[in-house]
Amino acid sequence: MKKWKIFGVSLSIMLINMAAIMERADENLLPSVYKEVSQAFNVGPSDLGYLTFVRNFVQGLASPLAGILVLHYDRPKVLAVGTIFWAISTAAVGISKEFLQVAFWRGINGFGLAIVIPALQSFIADSYRDGVRGTGFGMLSLIGSLGGIGGGVVATVMAGHDYWGMPGWRVAFLLMSSLSLMIGVLVFLFVVDPRGFGSSRSADRDVIGKGKGSSTSVWRESWIAMKSVTKVRTFQVVVLQGLVGSLPWTAMVFFTMWFELIGFDHSASAALLSLFALGSSSGGLLGGMIGDKMAQLYPHSGRIMSAQFSAFMGIPFSWFLLTVIPQSVNSWPTYATTLLLMGLVISWCGSGTNSPIFAEVVPERHRTMIYAFDRAFEVSFSSFAAPLVGILSEKIYGYDPKSVNSESGSSQEAYALSRGLFAMMAVPFGLCCLFYTPLHFTFKKDRENAKLASLREEDANNSTYVQD
């Protein structure tokens, strides 16, 4: 297939980034209208947290499927199928009449994201060299976060109005679904896999499956890939830190609801979330660039040190944001500044460290598998964060859904929710920083082993071609 370019930029990369924009927009959609969903279905923070739990838990369980699919099918096709799943489920949430229907379709949404996200990450890993891979992932984070900003702002603003007799939050879901479906079709039609598909992939299968085209060899290859990935020490350490490091980010889905409980209107809340998203997206690019530079200065520890600094800074920022700033609409400028700086500093780990490191510790053909298993473990565990925030807020700090006024905030409920958030952010950030430490001892050896494995696979493929 021809590799199209527009103004010198690969069309494939452009469409992949557009898919990332829609993925992040979809992730931010429901949390941005938690308050409206709470009133529509008469549920509290615990039940809303379970919606995030269902989606993330299904996403975690289904993520290894992405690694298996990409071993045997072209990545653009895998991405397109996943996009269709999440687009249909997003529309279904918008027209759901019962809370259990919303929960079911959020699970389907998680299945679609499970297929898309690891394939996106491995696509970017294969599109950039080692020395600039952090910047590549940072750019994906930056561009994707624009979708998060757009999705959050559009949903939050639309939630305050009715359109054609429908609540605005429902219309926002239908709109996002239509755009996602369109991007999925474009990815299917025009994206070219940088790793290629066909003769080279067939040769790889022949080496592992001994030339057998049966389903047995397919599953055997998948099983070998899964075992090789999970045995890598660096992978195990990154997953360990991710189990706790992802908890704060999952808990942050309650930020919009918290701001509205304080008394901010939809526009003010959307602006605060946009500033945080802007800081996080810029921080993803900044972290990628810093990770690349640190890797040049300290090849075996530079990326790890930058991640530890970023994770540690989550502690003071969470403390200041959630416990020090007066919870009043008059504090908007202070909230805005804090959220912008917080997002800029605490968002380096993924683009600057985790994603580039994963690309270096396994052979190229197993990259989707390692990203898929990382998502499987991290997302499954972090899915408990959202309901835990709700449980802490209601059971420990006294949050009462019946006390919330639909038109204004509630200082007591805002206080209770902020304390639940703080418990699920500060401690995990500290543990995440600590759990990165073993990488200083495992990364060098695993990277060298991956290079040797890649050379052996290349020699085996060359031998296969000669025999043919």
DOPA-877251 format. One record per residue (C-alpha): residue number from 0; residue in three letters; x, y, z negated. Coordinates in pm, whole numbers, plus 50000, padded with zeros to 5 digits. Layout:
BEGIN
<num->NUM	residu->ala	u->X	v->Y	w->Z>
...
END
This chain:
BEGIN
<num->0	residu->met	u->50000	v->50000	w->50000>
<num->1	residu->lys	u->50125	v->50349	w->50084>
<num->2	residu->lys	u->50249	v->50563	w->49796>
<num->3	residu->trp	u->50068	v->50893	w->49843>
<num->4	residu->lys	u->50214	v->51221	w->49719>
<num->5	residu->ile	u->50054	v->51562	w->49663>
<num->6	residu->phe	u->50295	v->51859	w->49646>
<num->7	residu->gly	u->50575	v->51611	w->49587>
<num->8	residu->val	u->50400	v->51443	w->49291>
<num->9	residu->ser	u->50300	v->51078	w->49309>
<num->10	residu->leu	u->49923	v->51040	w->49345>
<num->11	residu->ser	u->49947	v->50725	w->49134>
<num->12	residu->ile	u->50100	v->50916	w->48843>
<num->13	residu->met	u->49839	v->51191	w->48880>
<num->14	residu->leu	u->49550	v->50944	w->48867>
<num->15	residu->ile	u->49704	v->50750	w->48578>
<num->16	residu->asn	u->49724	v->51073	w->48382>
<num->17	residu->met	u->49364	v->51154	w->48474>
<num->18	residu->ala	u->49266	v->50815	w->48337>
<num->19	residu->ala	u->49454	v->50903	w->48016>
<num->20	residu->ile	u->49260	v->51231	w->47999>
<num->21	residu->met	u->48928	v->51048	w->48017>
<num->22	residu->glu	u->49042	v->50784	w->47768>
<num->23	residu->arg	u->49129	v->51048	w->47508>
<num->24	residu->ala	u->48810	v->51241	w->47581>
<num->25	residu->asp	u->48610	v->50925	w->47522>
<num->26	residu->glu	u->48791	v->50858	w->47193>
<num->27	residu->asn	u->48706	v->51207	w->47063>
<num->28	residu->leu	u->48347	v->51207	w->47181>
<num->29	residu->leu	u->48165	v->51035	w->46896>
<num->30	residu->pro	u->48366	v->51188	w->46605>
<num->31	residu->ser	u->48289	v->51533	w->46746>
<num->32	residu->val	u->47914	v->51474	w->46699>
<num->33	residu->tyr	u->47922	v->51271	w->46375>
<num->34	residu->lys	u->47698	v->51524	w->46199>
<num->35	residu->glu	u->47431	v->51507	w->46471>
<num->36	residu->val	u->47449	v->51126	w->46489>
<num->37	residu->ser	u->47423	v->51113	w->46110>
<num->38	residu->gln	u->47100	v->51313	w->46124>
<num->39	residu->ala	u->46961	v->51130	w->46428>
<num->40	residu->phe	u->46994	v->50788	w->46269>
<num->41	residu->asn	u->46977	v->50894	w->45901>
<num->42	residu->val	u->47316	v->50748	w->45806>
<num->43	residu->gly	u->47609	v->50868	w->45592>
<num->44	residu->pro	u->47990	v->50870	w->45629>
<num->45	residu->ser	u->48024	v->50500	w->45546>
<num->46	residu->asp	u->47795	v->50397	w->45832>
<num->47	residu->leu	u->47963	v->50642	w->46070>
<num->48	residu->gly	u->48296	v->50495	w->45967>
<num->49	residu->tyr	u->48170	v->50150	w->46059>
<num->50	residu->leu	u->48110	v->50271	w->46416>
<num->51	residu->thr	u->48477	v->50357	w->46445>
<num->52	residu->phe	u->48563	v->50029	w->46272>
<num->53	residu->val	u->48360	v->49823	w->46521>
<num->54	residu->arg	u->48518	v->49987	w->46825>
<num->55	residu->asn	u->48873	v->49970	w->46691>
<num->56	residu->phe	u->48839	v->49615	w->46561>
<num->57	residu->val	u->48712	v->49484	w->46895>
<num->58	residu->gln	u->48982	v->49684	w->47071>
<num->59	residu->gly	u->49248	v->49528	w->46852>
<num->60	residu->leu	u->49123	v->49172	w->46901>
<num->61	residu->ala	u->49090	v->49212	w->47277>
<num->62	residu->ser	u->49418	v->49398	w->47344>
<num->63	residu->pro	u->49626	v->49083	w->47414>
<num->64	residu->leu	u->49392	v->49020	w->47707>
<num->65	residu->ala	u->49549	v->49320	w->47882>
<num->66	residu->gly	u->49892	v->49157	w->47864>
<num->67	residu->ile	u->49756	v->48833	w->48010>
<num->68	residu->leu	u->49564	v->49007	w->48291>
<num->69	residu->val	u->49862	v->49218	w->48398>
<num->70	residu->leu	u->50077	v->48905	w->48432>
<num->71	residu->his	u->49843	v->48781	w->48703>
<num->72	residu->tyr	u->49661	v->49082	w->48851>
<num->73	residu->asp	u->49755	v->49422	w->48987>
<num->74	residu->arg	u->49755	v->49686	w->48711>
<num->75	residu->pro	u->49538	v->49939	w->48899>
<num->76	residu->lys	u->49265	v->49675	w->48924>
<num->77	residu->val	u->49296	v->49595	w->48554>
<num->78	residu->leu	u->49274	v->49966	w->48471>
<num->79	residu->ala	u->48968	v->50011	w->48691>
<num->80	residu->val	u->48782	v->49720	w->48530>
<num->81	residu->gly	u->48856	v->49849	w->48180>
<num->82	residu->thr	u->48741	v->50198	w->48278>
<num->83	residu->ile	u->48408	v->50062	w->48404>
<num->84	residu->phe	u->48351	v->49885	w->48072>
<num->85	residu->trp	u->48408	v->50199	w->47868>
<num->86	residu->ala	u->48206	v->50420	w->48108>
<num->87	residu->ile	u->47899	v->50195	w->48090>
<num->88	residu->ser	u->47921	v->50164	w->47711>
<num->89	residu->thr	u->47956	v->50541	w->47669>
<num->90	residu->ala	u->47638	v->50599	w->47868>
<num->91	residu->ala	u->47459	v->50331	w->47665>
<num->92	residu->val	u->47549	v->50505	w->47338>
<num->93	residu->gly	u->47396	v->50823	w->47475>
<num->94	residu->ile	u->47058	v->50658	w->47532>
<num->95	residu->ser	u->47053	v->50430	w->47225>
<num->96	residu->lys	u->46748	v->50455	w->47001>
<num->97	residu->glu	u->46870	v->50243	w->46707>
<num->98	residu->phe	u->47187	v->50262	w->46502>
<num->99	residu->leu	u->47264	v->49892	w->46565>
<num->100	residu->gln	u->47250	v->49958	w->46938>
<num->101	residu->val	u->47511	v->50229	w->46897>
<num->102	residu->ala	u->47732	v->49987	w->46701>
<num->103	residu->phe	u->47700	v->49718	w->46971>
<num->104	residu->trp	u->47795	v->49951	w->47254>
<num->105	residu->arg	u->48085	v->50093	w->47056>
<num->106	residu->gly	u->48218	v->49738	w->47043>
<num->107	residu->ile	u->48191	v->49712	w->47424>
<num->108	residu->asn	u->48369	v->50048	w->47444>
<num->109	residu->gly	u->48654	v->49904	w->47239>
<num->110	residu->phe	u->48681	v->49611	w->47480>
<num->111	residu->gly	u->48726	v->49849	w->47774>
<num->112	residu->leu	u->48991	v->50053	w->47591>
<num->113	residu->ala	u->49172	v->49730	w->47495>
<num->114	residu->ile	u->49228	v->49658	w->47862>
<num->115	residu->val	u->49314	v->50013	w->47967>
<num->116	residu->ile	u->49557	v->50148	w->47705>
<num->117	residu->pro	u->49835	v->49881	w->47718>
<num->118	residu->ala	u->49824	v->49883	w->48099>
<num->119	residu->leu	u->49858	v->50263	w->48098>
<num->120	residu->gln	u->50158	v->50246	w->47865>
<num->121	residu->ser	u->50343	v->49980	w->48063>
<num->122	residu->phe	u->50270	v->50170	w->48386>
<num->123	residu->ile	u->50444	v->50477	w->48245>
<num->124	residu->ala	u->50732	v->50264	w->48105>
<num->125	residu->asp	u->50797	v->50123	w->48452>
<num->126	residu->ser	u->50776	v->50467	w->48615>
<num->127	residu->tyr	u->51061	v->50631	w->48415>
<num->128	residu->arg	u->51425	v->50546	w->48342>
<num->129	residu->asp	u->51550	v->50473	w->47989>
<num->130	residu->gly	u->51704	v->50817	w->47933>
<num->131	residu->val	u->51385	v->51011	w->48011>
<num->132	residu->arg	u->51119	v->50759	w->47913>
<num->133	residu->gly	u->51034	v->50948	w->47594>
<num->134	residu->thr	u->50961	v->51259	w->47799>
<num->135	residu->gly	u->50742	v->51050	w->48030>
<num->136	residu->phe	u->50538	v->50919	w->47740>
<num->137	residu->gly	u->50528	v->51269	w->47593>
<num->138	residu->met	u->50387	v->51406	w->47916>
<num->139	residu->leu	u->50123	v->51132	w->47916>
<num->140	residu->ser	u->50036	v->51228	w->47558>
<num->141	residu->leu	u->50021	v->51599	w->47646>
<num->142	residu->ile	u->49801	v->51553	w->47951>
<num->143	residu->gly	u->49585	v->51292	w->47781>
<num->144	residu->ser	u->49530	v->51522	w->47486>
<num->145	residu->leu	u->49385	v->51782	w->47720>
<num->146	residu->gly	u->49108	v->51531	w->47767>
<num->147	residu->gly	u->49079	v->51494	w->47393>
<num->148	residu->ile	u->49045	v->51869	w->47357>
<num->149	residu->gly	u->48796	v->51889	w->47641>
<num->150	residu->gly	u->48591	v->51596	w->47520>
<num->151	residu->gly	u->48583	v->51723	w->47163>
<num->152	residu->val	u->48502	v->52082	w->47255>
<num->153	residu->val	u->48236	v->51993	w->47512>
<num->154	residu->ala	u->48063	v->51747	w->47280>
<num->155	residu->thr	u->48077	v->51979	w->46978>
<num->156	residu->val	u->47942	v->52279	w->47169>
<num->157	residu->met	u->47677	v->52079	w->47357>
<num->158	residu->ala	u->47561	v->51921	w->47030>
<num->159	residu->gly	u->47413	v->52254	w->46924>
<num->160	residu->his	u->47171	v->52268	w->47221>
<num->161	residu->asp	u->46907	v->52067	w->47402>
<num->162	residu->tyr	u->46922	v->51994	w->47777>
<num->163	residu->trp	u->46619	v->51884	w->47981>
<num->164	residu->gly	u->46447	v->51784	w->47659>
<num->165	residu->met	u->46743	v->51571	w->47538>
<num->166	residu->pro	u->46973	v->51646	w->47242>
<num->167	residu->gly	u->47301	v->51790	w->47362>
<num->168	residu->trp	u->47514	v->51515	w->47208>
<num->169	residu->arg	u->47335	v->51252	w->47418>
<num->170	residu->val	u->47385	v->51453	w->47737>
<num->171	residu->ala	u->47757	v->51483	w->47654>
<num->172	residu->phe	u->47787	v->51102	w->47644>
<num->173	residu->leu	u->47615	v->51066	w->47982>
<num->174	residu->leu	u->47836	v->51333	w->48135>
<num->175	residu->met	u->48155	v->51171	w->48006>
<num->176	residu->ser	u->48041	v->50833	w->48134>
<num->177	residu->ser	u->47992	v->50966	w->48488>
<num->178	residu->leu	u->48335	v->51129	w->48498>
<num->179	residu->ser	u->48505	v->50814	w->48361>
<num->180	residu->leu	u->48338	v->50596	w->48624>
<num->181	residu->met	u->48458	v->50827	w->48900>
<num->182	residu->ile	u->48818	v->50814	w->48776>
<num->183	residu->gly	u->48801	v->50434	w->48755>
<num->184	residu->val	u->48701	v->50413	w->49122>
<num->185	residu->leu	u->48985	v->50647	w->49225>
<num->186	residu->val	u->49239	v->50442	w->49029>
<num->187	residu->phe	u->49119	v->50124	w->49199>
<num->188	residu->leu	u->49144	v->50277	w->49547>
<num->189	residu->phe	u->49464	v->50483	w->49536>
<num->190	residu->val	u->49699	v->50384	w->49251>
<num->191	residu->val	u->50007	v->50178	w->49348>
<num->192	residu->asp	u->50175	v->49962	w->49083>
<num->193	residu->pro	u->50542	v->50075	w->49047>
<num->194	residu->arg	u->50646	v->49719	w->48969>
<num->195	residu->gly	u->50481	v->49591	w->49283>
<num->196	residu->phe	u->50259	v->49292	w->49323>
<num->197	residu->gly	u->50285	v->48994	w->49551>
<num->198	residu->ser	u->50611	v->48824	w->49639>
<num->199	residu->ser	u->50810	v->48930	w->49334>
<num->200	residu->arg	u->50527	v->48843	w->49095>
<num->201	residu->ser	u->50475	v->48510	w->49272>
<num->202	residu->ala	u->50842	v->48432	w->49236>
<num->203	residu->asp	u->50822	v->48507	w->48865>
<num->204	residu->arg	u->50531	v->48265	w->48830>
<num->205	residu->asp	u->50718	v->47998	w->49022>
<num->206	residu->val	u->51015	v->48023	w->48788>
<num->207	residu->ile	u->50800	v->47977	w->48479>
<num->208	residu->gly	u->50524	v->47758	w->48620>
<num->209	residu->lys	u->50759	v->47540	w->48830>
<num->210	residu->gly	u->50563	v->47630	w->49141>
<num->211	residu->lys	u->50230	v->47503	w->49011>
<num->212	residu->gly	u->49939	v->47727	w->49106>
<num->213	residu->ser	u->49711	v->47574	w->48847>
<num->214	residu->ser	u->49537	v->47738	w->48555>
<num->215	residu->thr	u->49771	v->47535	w->48330>
<num->216	residu->ser	u->50075	v->47724	w->48458>
<num->217	residu->val	u->49888	v->48055	w->48421>
<num->218	residu->trp	u->49816	v->47994	w->48055>
<num->219	residu->arg	u->50163	v->47850	w->48003>
<num->220	residu->glu	u->50319	v->48169	w->48136>
<num->221	residu->ser	u->50092	v->48381	w->47915>
<num->222	residu->trp	u->50177	v->48171	w->47610>
<num->223	residu->ile	u->50552	v->48203	w->47677>
<num->224	residu->ala	u->50516	v->48581	w->47712>
<num->225	residu->met	u->50320	v->48610	w->47388>
<num->226	residu->lys	u->50571	v->48402	w->47192>
<num->227	residu->ser	u->50870	v->48592	w->47326>
<num->228	residu->val	u->50716	v->48928	w->47236>
<num->229	residu->thr	u->50605	v->48840	w->46882>
<num->230	residu->lys	u->50948	v->48696	w->46794>
<num->231	residu->val	u->51126	v->49028	w->46857>
<num->232	residu->arg	u->51229	v->49174	w->46519>
<num->233	residu->thr	u->51200	v->49533	w->46639>
<num->234	residu->phe	u->50844	v->49466	w->46753>
<num->235	residu->gln	u->50760	v->49322	w->46410>
<num->236	residu->val	u->50900	v->49627	w->46231>
<num->237	residu->val	u->50722	v->49879	w->46457>
<num->238	residu->val	u->50395	v->49691	w->46409>
<num->239	residu->leu	u->50448	v->49693	w->46031>
<num->240	residu->gln	u->50490	v->50070	w->46019>
<num->241	residu->gly	u->50203	v->50108	w->46265>
<num->242	residu->leu	u->49966	v->49918	w->46039>
<num->243	residu->val	u->49987	v->50201	w->45788>
<num->244	residu->gly	u->50097	v->50482	w->46019>
<num->245	residu->ser	u->49779	v->50460	w->46225>
<num->246	residu->leu	u->49552	v->50489	w->45920>
<num->247	residu->pro	u->49575	v->50871	w->45889>
<num->248	residu->trp	u->49497	v->50922	w->46257>
<num->249	residu->thr	u->49189	v->50703	w->46233>
<num->250	residu->ala	u->49077	v->50886	w->45918>
<num->251	residu->met	u->49100	v->51217	w->46107>
<num->252	residu->val	u->48783	v->51133	w->46299>
<num->253	residu->phe	u->48604	v->51297	w->46005>
<num->254	residu->phe	u->48771	v->51638	w->46058>
<num->255	residu->thr	u->48482	v->51780	w->46263>
<num->256	residu->met	u->48225	v->51668	w->46006>
<num->257	residu->trp	u->48439	v->51809	w->45724>
<num->258	residu->phe	u->48466	v->52152	w->45888>
<num->259	residu->glu	u->48092	v->52165	w->45947>
<num->260	residu->leu	u->48028	v->52071	w->45583>
<num->261	residu->ile	u->48251	v->52359	w->45478>
<num->262	residu->gly	u->48015	v->52584	w->45674>
<num->263	residu->phe	u->48185	v->52640	w->46010>
<num->264	residu->asp	u->47946	v->52642	w->46305>
<num->265	residu->his	u->47993	v->52420	w->46612>
<num->266	residu->ser	u->48208	v->52669	w->46798>
<num->267	residu->ala	u->48439	v->52740	w->46503>
<num->268	residu->ser	u->48476	v->52368	w->46431>
<num->269	residu->ala	u->48550	v->52294	w->46796>
<num->270	residu->ala	u->48813	v->52567	w->46801>
<num->271	residu->leu	u->48987	v->52422	w->46493>
<num->272	residu->leu	u->48990	v->52072	w->46643>
<num->273	residu->ser	u->49117	v->52213	w->46970>
<num->274	residu->leu	u->49410	v->52380	w->46797>
<num->275	residu->phe	u->49499	v->52055	w->46622>
<num->276	residu->ala	u->49471	v->51866	w->46951>
<num->277	residu->leu	u->49683	v->52130	w->47123>
<num->278	residu->gly	u->49948	v->52097	w->46853>
<num->279	residu->ser	u->49939	v->51715	w->46870>
<num->280	residu->ser	u->49961	v->51705	w->47248>
<num->281	residu->ser	u->50247	v->51954	w->47256>
<num->282	residu->gly	u->50407	v->51764	w->46972>
<num->283	residu->gly	u->50385	v->51442	w->47174>
<num->284	residu->leu	u->50587	v->51603	w->47453>
<num->285	residu->leu	u->50823	v->51771	w->47207>
<num->286	residu->gly	u->50872	v->51442	w->47021>
<num->287	residu->gly	u->50946	v->51261	w->47345>
<num->288	residu->met	u->51209	v->51516	w->47442>
<num->289	residu->ile	u->51361	v->51514	w->47093>
<num->290	residu->gly	u->51362	v->51134	w->47096>
<num->291	residu->asp	u->51545	v->51130	w->47431>
<num->292	residu->lys	u->51803	v->51380	w->47303>
<num->293	residu->met	u->51852	v->51196	w->46974>
<num->294	residu->ala	u->51894	v->50870	w->47168>
<num->295	residu->gln	u->52176	v->51029	w->47367>
<num->296	residu->leu	u->52350	v->51148	w->47049>
<num->297	residu->tyr	u->52281	v->50836	w->46838>
<num->298	residu->pro	u->52188	v->50551	w->47079>
<num->299	residu->his	u->52093	v->50301	w->46808>
<num->300	residu->ser	u->51928	v->50525	w->46546>
<num->301	residu->gly	u->51836	v->50859	w->46702>
<num->302	residu->arg	u->51478	v->50778	w->46796>
<num->303	residu->ile	u->51420	v->50615	w->46458>
<num->304	residu->met	u->51540	v->50920	w->46263>
<num->305	residu->ser	u->51309	v->51151	w->46459>
<num->306	residu->ala	u->51012	v->50922	w->46384>
<num->307	residu->gln	u->51092	v->50911	w->46011>
<num->308	residu->phe	u->51104	v->51291	w->45995>
<num->309	residu->ser	u->50772	v->51322	w->46177>
<num->310	residu->ala	u->50597	v->51065	w->45955>
<num->311	residu->phe	u->50731	v->51222	w->45635>
<num->312	residu->met	u->50605	v->51567	w->45731>
<num->313	residu->gly	u->50251	v->51428	w->45731>
<num->314	residu->ile	u->50260	v->51426	w->45350>
<num->315	residu->pro	u->50306	v->51799	w->45279>
<num->316	residu->phe	u->50080	v->51900	w->45567>
<num->317	residu->ser	u->49798	v->51672	w->45446>
<num->318	residu->trp	u->49837	v->51803	w->45091>
<num->319	residu->phe	u->49824	v->52166	w->45199>
<num->320	residu->leu	u->49538	v->52121	w->45448>
<num->321	residu->leu	u->49308	v->51914	w->45227>
<num->322	residu->thr	u->49380	v->52031	w->44872>
<num->323	residu->val	u->49540	v->52377	w->44876>
<num->324	residu->ile	u->49351	v->52585	w->45134>
<num->325	residu->pro	u->49023	v->52719	w->44987>
<num->326	residu->gln	u->48734	v->52532	w->45149>
<num->327	residu->ser	u->48556	v->52840	w->45278>
<num->328	residu->val	u->48467	v->52984	w->45618>
<num->329	residu->asn	u->48694	v->53276	w->45527>
<num->330	residu->ser	u->48992	v->53039	w->45548>
<num->331	residu->trp	u->48954	v->52981	w->45922>
<num->332	residu->pro	u->49285	v->53154	w->46017>
<num->333	residu->thr	u->49475	v->52950	w->45758>
<num->334	residu->tyr	u->49315	v->52627	w->45874>
<num->335	residu->ala	u->49391	v->52715	w->46236>
<num->336	residu->thr	u->49760	v->52785	w->46172>
<num->337	residu->thr	u->49805	v->52477	w->45955>
<num->338	residu->leu	u->49635	v->52243	w->46202>
<num->339	residu->leu	u->49840	v->52375	w->46495>
<num->340	residu->leu	u->50171	v->52333	w->46314>
<num->341	residu->met	u->50067	v->52001	w->46163>
<num->342	residu->gly	u->49980	v->51856	w->46503>
<num->343	residu->leu	u->50307	v->51985	w->46647>
<num->344	residu->val	u->50522	v->51805	w->46387>
<num->345	residu->ile	u->50346	v->51479	w->46294>
<num->346	residu->ser	u->50293	v->51348	w->46648>
<num->347	residu->trp	u->50644	v->51240	w->46753>
<num->348	residu->cys	u->50639	v->50870	w->46664>
<num->349	residu->gly	u->50451	v->50725	w->46959>
<num->350	residu->ser	u->50606	v->50910	w->47252>
<num->351	residu->gly	u->50953	v->50966	w->47107>
<num->352	residu->thr	u->51011	v->50631	w->46937>
<num->353	residu->asn	u->50761	v->50346	w->46953>
<num->354	residu->ser	u->50674	v->50344	w->47323>
<num->355	residu->pro	u->51031	v->50397	w->47456>
<num->356	residu->ile	u->51173	v->50139	w->47213>
<num->357	residu->phe	u->50919	v->49877	w->47319>
<num->358	residu->ala	u->51022	v->49922	w->47682>
<num->359	residu->glu	u->51385	v->49841	w->47590>
<num->360	residu->val	u->51347	v->49534	w->47366>
<num->361	residu->val	u->51163	v->49300	w->47608>
<num->362	residu->pro	u->51217	v->49214	w->47976>
<num->363	residu->glu	u->51033	v->49440	w->48218>
<num->364	residu->arg	u->50768	v->49181	w->48305>
<num->365	residu->his	u->50661	v->49156	w->47939>
<num->366	residu->arg	u->50610	v->49527	w->47875>
<num->367	residu->thr	u->50233	v->49525	w->47900>
<num->368	residu->met	u->50225	v->49228	w->47663>
<num->369	residu->ile	u->50427	v->49408	w->47395>
<num->370	residu->tyr	u->50211	v->49721	w->47420>
<num->371	residu->ala	u->49900	v->49501	w->47407>
<num->372	residu->phe	u->50008	v->49316	w->47093>
<num->373	residu->asp	u->50109	v->49641	w->46925>
<num->374	residu->arg	u->49761	v->49777	w->46990>
<num->375	residu->ala	u->49608	v->49450	w->46870>
<num->376	residu->phe	u->49773	v->49465	w->46528>
<num->377	residu->glu	u->49766	v->49840	w->46471>
<num->378	residu->val	u->49414	v->49914	w->46592>
<num->379	residu->ser	u->49264	v->49614	w->46412>
<num->380	residu->phe	u->49414	v->49719	w->46080>
<num->381	residu->ser	u->49358	v->50093	w->46121>
<num->382	residu->ser	u->48991	v->50030	w->46197>
<num->383	residu->phe	u->48938	v->49995	w->45822>
<num->384	residu->ala	u->49046	v->50356	w->45760>
<num->385	residu->ala	u->48725	v->50525	w->45876>
<num->386	residu->pro	u->48485	v->50322	w->45659>
<num->387	residu->leu	u->48729	v->50351	w->45366>
<num->388	residu->val	u->48718	v->50731	w->45392>
<num->389	residu->gly	u->48338	v->50711	w->45380>
<num->390	residu->ile	u->48339	v->50468	w->45087>
<num->391	residu->leu	u->48588	v->50677	w->44887>
<num->392	residu->ser	u->48392	v->50995	w->44958>
<num->393	residu->glu	u->48059	v->50844	w->44855>
<num->394	residu->lys	u->48153	v->50605	w->44574>
<num->395	residu->ile	u->48448	v->50783	w->44410>
<num->396	residu->tyr	u->48400	v->51153	w->44485>
<num->397	residu->gly	u->48018	v->51169	w->44492>
<num->398	residu->tyr	u->47931	v->51244	w->44855>
<num->399	residu->asp	u->47550	v->51243	w->44897>
<num->400	residu->pro	u->47419	v->51242	w->45258>
<num->401	residu->lys	u->47077	v->51364	w->45140>
<num->402	residu->ser	u->47231	v->51687	w->45008>
<num->403	residu->val	u->47361	v->51796	w->45347>
<num->404	residu->asn	u->47168	v->52079	w->45507>
<num->405	residu->ser	u->47131	v->52043	w->45885>
<num->406	residu->glu	u->47192	v->52413	w->45943>
<num->407	residu->ser	u->47467	v->52490	w->45693>
<num->408	residu->gly	u->47743	v->52320	w->45503>
<num->409	residu->ser	u->47767	v->52172	w->45157>
<num->410	residu->ser	u->48065	v->52263	w->44941>
<num->411	residu->gln	u->48033	v->51959	w->44713>
<num->412	residu->glu	u->48012	v->51715	w->45003>
<num->413	residu->ala	u->48298	v->51893	w->45183>
<num->414	residu->tyr	u->48513	v->51858	w->44871>
<num->415	residu->ala	u->48427	v->51487	w->44837>
<num->416	residu->leu	u->48508	v->51417	w->45201>
<num->417	residu->ser	u->48838	v->51606	w->45183>
<num->418	residu->arg	u->48953	v->51398	w->44886>
<num->419	residu->gly	u->48865	v->51078	w->45069>
<num->420	residu->leu	u->49063	v->51201	w->45368>
<num->421	residu->phe	u->49365	v->51294	w->45156>
<num->422	residu->ala	u->49380	v->50946	w->45001>
<num->423	residu->met	u->49383	v->50786	w->45347>
<num->424	residu->met	u->49645	v->51022	w->45491>
<num->425	residu->ala	u->49922	v->51116	w->45246>
<num->426	residu->val	u->50005	v->50767	w->45115>
<num->427	residu->pro	u->50005	v->50596	w->45458>
<num->428	residu->phe	u->50228	v->50870	w->45602>
<num->429	residu->gly	u->50484	v->50803	w->45326>
<num->430	residu->leu	u->50477	v->50427	w->45376>
<num->431	residu->cys	u->50510	v->50472	w->45751>
<num->432	residu->cys	u->50832	v->50673	w->45702>
<num->433	residu->leu	u->50971	v->50402	w->45473>
<num->434	residu->phe	u->50879	v->50111	w->45700>
<num->435	residu->tyr	u->51077	v->50253	w->45993>
<num->436	residu->thr	u->51404	v->50192	w->45805>
<num->437	residu->pro	u->51471	v->49828	w->45917>
<num->438	residu->leu	u->51484	v->49946	w->46281>
<num->439	residu->his	u->51828	v->50090	w->46210>
<num->440	residu->phe	u->51947	v->49728	w->46184>
<num->441	residu->thr	u->51735	v->49545	w->46444>
<num->442	residu->phe	u->51702	v->49773	w->46746>
<num->443	residu->lys	u->52057	v->49743	w->46885>
<num->444	residu->lys	u->52058	v->49362	w->46885>
<num->445	residu->asp	u->51710	v->49330	w->47035>
<num->446	residu->arg	u->51789	v->49574	w->47314>
<num->447	residu->glu	u->52101	v->49378	w->47409>
<num->448	residu->asn	u->51903	v->49052	w->47406>
<num->449	residu->ala	u->51639	v->49203	w->47635>
<num->450	residu->lys	u->51903	v->49312	w->47886>
<num->451	residu->leu	u->52048	v->48961	w->47894>
<num->452	residu->ala	u->51703	v->48809	w->47940>
<num->453	residu->ser	u->51631	v->49045	w->48230>
<num->454	residu->leu	u->51957	v->48947	w->48398>
<num->455	residu->arg	u->51876	v->48577	w->48359>
<num->456	residu->glu	u->51528	v->48631	w->48509>
<num->457	residu->glu	u->51678	v->48821	w->48801>
<num->458	residu->asp	u->51928	v->48542	w->48868>
<num->459	residu->ala	u->51648	v->48284	w->48849>
<num->460	residu->asn	u->51436	v->48481	w->49097>
<num->461	residu->asn	u->51731	v->48514	w->49336>
<num->462	residu->ser	u->51785	v->48139	w->49319>
<num->463	residu->thr	u->51417	v->48083	w->49401>
<num->464	residu->tyr	u->51440	v->48308	w->49707>
<num->465	residu->val	u->51750	v->48124	w->49830>
<num->466	residu->gln	u->51577	v->47787	w->49796>
<num->467	residu->asp	u->51273	v->47916	w->49982>
END
